[in-house]
Amino acid sequence: MKTVVVVNSESFGKGDDELGKKLMGAFLRKLWAGEPAPDVIICYNAGVKLLAQGSLVLDAFDGLYLKGIEIIACGTCIDHYELRNSIKVGRRTDMTEIVSIMMDADKVITV
């Protein structure tokens, strides 16, 4: 079963942004430590900021990557947030590949 996790924000859930950022960190670290692991993590919109230099969750993304999870980031989003030279983990992709990965997945979890 192919599982994809979509990260489209810097925070987990709606409401208080600072709480949401703490929750996102907790979620990513639990995902890193747990099983089963997703096959792919897709970051788009503000979610790409989590892959950039200075992100407080880079440790979790590094660990997830080293665990063998594919991490991809929306190129249009990287450009929009002017992060072209700041992405530290994962690879750049386009919407064609993002759509293909999501449509081929057995399960897509959006956080």
Backbone bond lengths (Angstrom), bond angles and torsions (degrees), N, CA, C in turn:
res aa  C-N    CA-C-N  psi(-1)  N-CA   C-N-CA  omega(-1)  CA-C   N-CA-C  phi
1 M - - - 1.448 - - 1.532 108.92 -
2 K 1.322 116.80 124.85 1.464 121.84 179.98 1.527 109.67 -92.45
3 T 1.352 114.59 121.97 1.455 120.79 -179.35 1.517 110.08 -114.54
4 V 1.327 115.62 133.81 1.462 123.08 179.06 1.522 107.88 -120.55
5 V 1.331 115.98 133.60 1.460 121.86 173.01 1.515 107.51 -108.35
6 V 1.326 116.76 130.00 1.457 123.11 179.24 1.528 108.52 -107.66
7 V 1.329 115.63 126.29 1.461 122.06 176.61 1.523 106.47 -115.06
8 N 1.334 116.74 112.55 1.459 119.82 -175.19 1.531 113.08 -119.13
9 S 1.329 116.17 15.67 1.453 120.69 -177.46 1.521 109.10 -155.06
10 E 1.316 116.10 165.06 1.458 120.44 174.44 1.514 111.81 -82.01
11 S 1.335 116.78 -14.83 1.455 119.51 -177.17 1.526 110.87 -125.78
12 F 1.299 114.86 158.95 1.460 123.59 -177.28 1.519 107.88 -97.95
13 G 1.308 117.22 113.43 1.455 121.36 179.29 1.520 113.22 84.50
14 K 1.309 115.07 176.95 1.461 121.87 179.96 1.519 109.11 -106.81
15 G 1.312 115.20 150.89 1.456 120.37 -179.48 1.517 109.22 129.26
16 D 1.290 116.70 -132.55 1.460 122.32 -178.60 1.534 110.08 -70.12
17 D 1.336 116.83 120.35 1.468 121.18 -176.86 1.515 112.99 -64.67
18 E 1.322 118.27 -39.17 1.467 120.33 -180.00 1.523 110.71 -64.82
19 L 1.322 117.04 -42.39 1.458 120.69 175.49 1.522 109.72 -62.79
20 G 1.322 116.29 -43.39 1.461 120.76 179.88 1.518 112.87 -60.41
21 K 1.331 117.54 -36.89 1.468 121.21 177.62 1.517 110.68 -67.84
22 K 1.319 117.69 -39.44 1.472 120.69 176.69 1.526 110.31 -64.82
23 L 1.334 115.43 -42.38 1.461 119.58 179.45 1.524 111.65 -64.91
24 M 1.346 117.60 -38.03 1.464 120.67 177.77 1.524 109.97 -62.19
25 G 1.330 116.53 -44.16 1.459 120.29 177.52 1.518 111.45 -60.09
26 A 1.324 116.65 -44.89 1.462 120.70 178.92 1.532 110.74 -62.85
27 F 1.329 116.97 -43.88 1.461 120.90 179.47 1.527 111.16 -59.64
28 L 1.328 116.89 -49.47 1.467 120.57 -177.22 1.527 111.46 -64.19
29 R 1.317 117.39 -38.98 1.467 120.04 179.70 1.530 111.64 -69.90
30 K 1.328 117.71 -36.14 1.473 120.81 175.65 1.525 110.32 -68.66
31 L 1.327 116.45 -38.25 1.458 121.00 176.73 1.528 109.92 -61.66
32 W 1.327 116.42 -42.44 1.460 123.11 178.55 1.523 110.79 -61.95
33 A 1.323 116.89 -43.47 1.468 121.40 -175.09 1.525 113.29 -81.05
34 G 1.325 116.64 -19.26 1.454 119.43 -170.68 1.518 115.23 -98.99
35 E 1.298 113.70 177.03 1.456 124.59 174.10 1.524 106.41 -136.99
36 P 1.286 118.58 146.82 1.460 127.05 -2.58 1.524 111.09 -76.25
37 A 1.295 114.71 157.06 1.460 121.38 179.53 1.534 109.22 -97.86
38 P 1.318 116.29 150.84 1.469 117.98 174.27 1.530 109.91 -70.87
39 D 1.299 115.93 162.84 1.459 120.93 176.69 1.519 111.67 -84.10
40 V 1.324 115.74 -36.24 1.460 122.13 -175.57 1.526 108.93 -141.15
41 I 1.333 115.85 142.89 1.459 122.08 168.41 1.523 106.22 -117.73
42 I 1.324 116.01 123.63 1.457 122.36 178.53 1.523 107.94 -106.64
43 C 1.329 116.56 126.14 1.462 121.08 175.63 1.517 108.88 -111.86
44 Y 1.317 115.67 126.96 1.463 119.86 174.07 1.514 109.64 -141.99
45 N 1.322 115.98 173.09 1.458 124.00 -172.48 1.526 107.50 50.06
46 A 1.341 118.92 -137.97 1.466 120.55 -175.69 1.528 112.42 -67.74
47 G 1.311 118.09 -11.84 1.459 120.91 176.84 1.519 113.39 -60.24
48 V 1.340 117.30 -26.90 1.468 119.40 179.13 1.520 111.77 -65.21
49 K 1.329 117.79 -23.62 1.467 120.70 179.23 1.526 111.57 -62.13
50 L 1.325 117.00 -25.75 1.456 121.20 -179.77 1.521 112.66 -70.73
51 L 1.326 116.83 -16.49 1.467 121.79 179.62 1.520 112.53 -95.35
52 A 1.312 116.91 -0.71 1.463 121.59 -172.46 1.525 112.11 -96.94
53 Q 1.311 113.56 158.81 1.462 121.35 175.46 1.525 109.78 -49.70
54 G 1.316 116.43 134.58 1.454 121.53 179.79 1.520 114.26 93.69
55 S 1.325 117.67 -10.75 1.458 121.01 178.53 1.527 109.83 -65.10
56 L 1.322 116.09 137.96 1.460 120.92 179.96 1.527 112.91 -79.84
57 V 1.329 116.80 -2.29 1.469 120.17 179.47 1.530 112.80 -117.89
58 L 1.324 116.95 16.48 1.468 119.47 178.50 1.519 111.79 -60.42
59 D 1.330 117.57 -33.93 1.463 120.18 178.76 1.526 110.72 -58.66
60 A 1.319 116.31 -43.12 1.457 120.26 179.91 1.523 111.14 -66.22
61 F 1.340 116.92 -44.18 1.467 119.11 178.42 1.527 111.56 -65.46
62 D 1.319 117.72 -38.40 1.473 120.29 175.34 1.524 110.11 -60.36
63 G 1.330 116.35 -45.66 1.458 120.47 179.29 1.512 112.82 -63.36
64 L 1.324 116.57 -41.49 1.461 120.65 177.41 1.530 111.21 -63.13
65 Y 1.329 115.94 -41.63 1.466 120.73 178.28 1.532 110.55 -63.52
66 L 1.322 116.59 -44.98 1.465 120.60 179.57 1.519 112.01 -66.39
67 K 1.310 116.68 -23.33 1.464 122.44 176.71 1.533 111.11 -76.27
68 G 1.333 116.58 -9.05 1.458 120.74 177.72 1.516 114.68 101.80
69 I 1.315 116.79 9.09 1.463 120.62 179.38 1.519 109.00 -84.74
70 E 1.318 116.42 129.05 1.458 120.84 178.09 1.525 109.47 -74.44
71 I 1.319 116.36 129.01 1.465 121.67 179.73 1.521 107.54 -118.82
72 I 1.323 115.16 122.11 1.460 119.38 -179.36 1.525 110.22 -126.51
73 A 1.323 115.10 150.79 1.458 121.85 -177.30 1.521 110.10 -129.40
74 C 1.303 115.65 140.46 1.458 123.13 178.75 1.529 109.99 -66.57
75 G 1.319 116.57 120.51 1.460 121.36 -179.79 1.523 113.60 -64.24
76 T 1.314 117.36 -39.53 1.468 120.79 177.65 1.529 110.11 -61.38
77 C 1.313 116.70 -39.37 1.464 121.86 -179.90 1.529 110.72 -68.96
78 I 1.325 116.44 -41.88 1.469 120.73 176.65 1.519 109.53 -57.41
79 D 1.322 116.94 -46.19 1.463 121.04 179.32 1.523 111.42 -64.87
80 H 1.320 116.69 -42.35 1.462 120.73 -178.53 1.528 111.65 -59.16
81 Y 1.324 116.06 -42.76 1.465 120.57 -179.16 1.536 112.63 -88.86
82 E 1.338 116.11 7.12 1.466 122.76 177.98 1.530 111.75 55.11
83 L 1.333 115.01 50.03 1.465 121.84 -177.63 1.526 112.88 -112.40
84 R 1.319 116.77 14.66 1.467 121.12 -174.48 1.530 113.15 -49.39
85 N 1.316 118.44 -40.72 1.472 121.68 -177.30 1.523 112.69 -101.43
86 S 1.318 117.55 11.49 1.464 121.07 -174.82 1.524 114.85 -113.03
87 I 1.328 118.24 -11.90 1.465 120.90 -177.55 1.524 109.09 -69.28
88 K 1.331 116.30 126.44 1.460 121.95 -173.96 1.523 114.28 -107.83
89 V 1.309 118.17 -16.22 1.456 120.77 -179.77 1.521 108.51 -145.59
90 G 1.315 115.67 148.42 1.453 120.87 -179.97 1.513 112.03 88.76
91 R 1.314 114.83 -175.56 1.457 119.88 -179.66 1.518 110.04 -133.14
92 R 1.296 113.76 155.04 1.462 123.56 179.81 1.527 109.51 -79.06
93 T 1.326 116.12 143.43 1.454 120.59 176.15 1.525 109.31 -147.28
94 D 1.329 115.56 -174.89 1.460 120.21 179.96 1.525 110.03 -123.33
95 M 1.319 115.72 174.10 1.458 120.70 -176.05 1.529 112.16 -65.22
96 T 1.317 117.93 -28.67 1.464 120.22 177.49 1.525 110.39 -59.75
97 E 1.325 116.89 -46.99 1.462 119.95 179.51 1.528 111.29 -69.76
98 I 1.324 117.14 -39.13 1.467 120.07 179.09 1.528 110.16 -59.66
99 V 1.333 117.12 -46.55 1.466 120.80 178.30 1.523 110.41 -60.80
100 S 1.320 117.31 -44.42 1.461 121.49 -179.03 1.532 111.60 -61.46
101 I 1.327 117.10 -45.08 1.462 120.70 179.68 1.525 110.58 -63.19
102 M 1.320 116.52 -44.67 1.454 119.54 -178.79 1.530 112.06 -66.06
103 M 1.320 117.32 -39.20 1.471 120.82 -178.88 1.523 111.83 -72.29
104 D 1.329 118.23 -27.20 1.459 122.40 179.28 1.527 112.63 -84.77
105 A 1.324 117.20 -12.75 1.463 121.31 -176.15 1.529 111.15 -74.55
106 D 1.319 114.34 148.93 1.465 120.06 172.90 1.526 110.31 -80.65
107 K 1.352 115.07 -30.19 1.458 120.13 -178.62 1.530 108.66 -145.11
108 V 1.334 116.71 132.01 1.467 122.90 175.51 1.524 107.14 -120.72
109 I 1.338 114.98 123.20 1.461 121.82 179.92 1.516 107.47 -113.94
110 T 1.327 117.31 119.67 1.455 121.69 179.87 1.523 109.40 -104.10
111 V 1.337 115.47 127.68 1.478 119.70 178.89 1.506 109.48 -118.71
